[in-house]
Amino acid sequence: MSSDAAPWLDGFDEFRSRELTPMIGALETARQQARNEALKRASWTLPLAALACGLVWLYLPSDFLIFAAFLAVGGSWAFIQHPIVKHQKDVKQKLITRMCGFFGLEYFMVPKVDPIPELRRVGLLPGHNRESKEDQVSGVYEGVRLQMTDLRLREETGSGKDKREVTVFEGPVFCFSFPKRFNGTTIIKADGSFFGNLFNGIGMGDRERVKLEDPKFEKCFEVFGTDQVEARYLLTPAFMEQLMVLRESLGDKMQAAFNGDSFYVVANNGQNKFEVKGYSGDAVAVQLDKFVADIGILFGIIRTLNLNSTTRL
């Protein structure tokens, strides 16, 4: 599998047949063993849990019944499921790590680098008080340092019966190195309604709205920057056109920013790029194509936006 549009796939079919297909077969065998172990545990754990609940009902005060039953049932279920849960983590870790290795990338189920502080600082993430991060991929492609992380950010309010939690961001975030350092900060915000655009400017500090001569682009994005000249120099007609193409892939809530020597992209699209949704051998084989496509998005951003060009600035 290879093409001029996706040169990173050169040799991947051979690699898949040689290494990934046998690995998927071995993981399927391990899945069946994990399932059998779980059934074996259930055969004696569930009767013991039922006996424990009966003894609690006979000998403990009624105030303890619900709590004791919860411990017995919950503990038993966790013990029974442990082989399956461990196998599911193994599938994700082993398969994606090996696949990323072919592309010269590293995969971390638990991110090594926290992208949130920098993305908050440049104004690409909403306020929140709960966060979760997973599935980080990092490396270098065509001389460009890259990193992708799946984020889920939530805002929790109230307490007790009035406690509420709202997901304010869920999706992938990307960070790429740029050939030269920027003098200022340029932020490309998703365009909203009339009132949404009014709120877009809040919290921008010394970043002023940048007016561009592209009506189609400005229907999709609002641009703010600390350096008007640099912002217009960065957002050439060709670059704006390619951002529009990228938006079609990542969704209409895609946003981006130039800051320091980095280019950032965030996509609040509800997607988890490396989520495994089925663990049978056939299901994993099908999902492998999706994982390869997710890697393609990383490399595609670099090529689509020409981030490896040393002549942009």
C-alpha positions, 0 to 999 in steps of 0.5 A, spaced: 500 500 500 503 506 497 501 512 493 504 519 492 499 522 496 501 517 502 508 515 502 508 513 509 505 507 507 510 504 503 512 497 505 506 497 510 502 491 507 509 487 507 510 489 515 502 488 516 503 481 513 509 479 517 508 482 523 501 485 525 497 479 522 501 474 526 500 478 532 493 479 531 492 471 531 496 471 538 492 476 541 486 472 539 488 466 542 490 470 548 483 473 548 480 466 548 484 464 554 482 470 558 475 469 557 476 462 559 479 464 565 474 469 567 468 463 566 473 459 571 473 465 576 465 466 575 464 458 577 466 459 584 466 466 585 459 468 584 457 462 589 461 465 594 459 472 593 451 469 594 453 465 600 457 472 603 450 476 601 446 470 605 450 471 611 450 478 611 443 478 611 442 473 617 447 476 621 449 483 620 444 489 622 440 492 616 444 498 615 450 494 613 446 490 608 446 495 601 454 496 603 456 489 604 452 487 598 455 492 594 462 490 596 461 482 595 458 483 588 462 489 586 469 485 588 467 479 585 465 482 578 472 486 578 476 479 580 472 475 574 473 481 569 480 482 571 483 477 565 479 480 560 481 487 562 488 486 562 487 483 555 484 489 552 489 493 555 495 488 552 491 489 545 491 496 545 498 497 548 502 491 543 498 493 537 498 500 537 506 500 539 508 496 534 504 499 528 507 506 531 514 503 531 513 502 523 512 509 522 517 511 527 513 514 532 512 512 539 505 510 543 504 512 550 497 509 553 498 514 559 501 521 556 508 523 557 507 530 556 501 534 558 499 538 552 493 542 556 497 548 560 500 550 553 493 549 549 490 553 555 495 559 555 494 560 547 487 560 548 485 553 544 481 550 550 475 552 554 475 552 562 474 546 566 476 543 572 476 535 570 480 532 565 482 526 562 488 524 557 490 518 554 493 515 547 499 520 546 503 519 539 509 522 538 515 523 534 518 526 527 516 526 520 519 530 515 523 533 520 517 536 524 516 534 531 509 532 532 505 530 538 497 527 538 493 526 544 486 524 546 483 529 551 476 529 555 475 536 559 469 536 563 466 542 568 463 540 574 458 544 578 454 544 584 454 538 590 450 532 592 443 532 588 445 538 585 452 536 582 452 536 574 458 535 570 458 537 562 463 535 557 466 541 554 471 538 550 472 531 547 477 530 541 484 530 539 489 535 540 496 536 535 502 540 536 507 541 531 514 544 531 515 550 526 521 551 522 522 558 525 520 562 531 514 566 531 514 573 534 507 573 536 501 569 537 496 568 532 489 564 534 484 561 529 478 560 532 472 556 530 466 561 527 460 561 531 453 565 531 453 572 531 453 572 539 458 566 539 463 571 535 462 576 540 464 571 546 470 569 541 473 575 543 473 575 550 479 572 554 484 574 548 488 579 552 492 583 547 490 579 541 486 583 536 481 581 531 485 580 524 481 581 518 482 577 512 480 578 505 477 571 504 470 571 505 469 563 505 475 562 510 472 568 515 465 564 515 469 558 518 474 561 522 475 568 526 482 570 527 486 573 533 493 575 533 498 580 537 502 581 530 497 583 525 503 583 519 505 576 522 498 573 522 497 576 515 503 573 512 502 566 516 495 566 513 496 566 505 491 564 501 494 557 500 494 556 507 487 558 508 485 553 503 489 548 506 486 549 513 479 549 510 481 542 507 483 540 514 477 542 517 473 537 513 477 532 516 477 534 523 470 537 523 467 544 524 469 545 531 477 545 529 481 551 531 489 552 531 494 557 533 501 559 532 505 560 538 513 560 539 516 555 534 509 551 534 503 550 531 497 547 534 490 544 532 485 542 536 478 538 534 472 538 539 469 532 535 467 527 540 472 522 537 478 518 541 483 516 535 485 510 538 479 507 542 479 499 541 471 497 540 472 490 539 477 485 541 476 479 537 481 477 532 477 479 526 474 486 529 482 488 531 484 487 524 478 491 521 480 497 526 487 496 524 485 500 518 482 506 522 489 506 526 493 507 520 488 512 518 489 516 524 496 516 523 495 518 516 491 524 519 498 526 523 502 526 517 497 529 512 497 535 517 504 536 516 504 535 508 497 539 507 499 545 511 506 544 508 509 545 515 516 542 513 517 548 509 523 552 511 521 558 507 514 560 510 517 566 514 
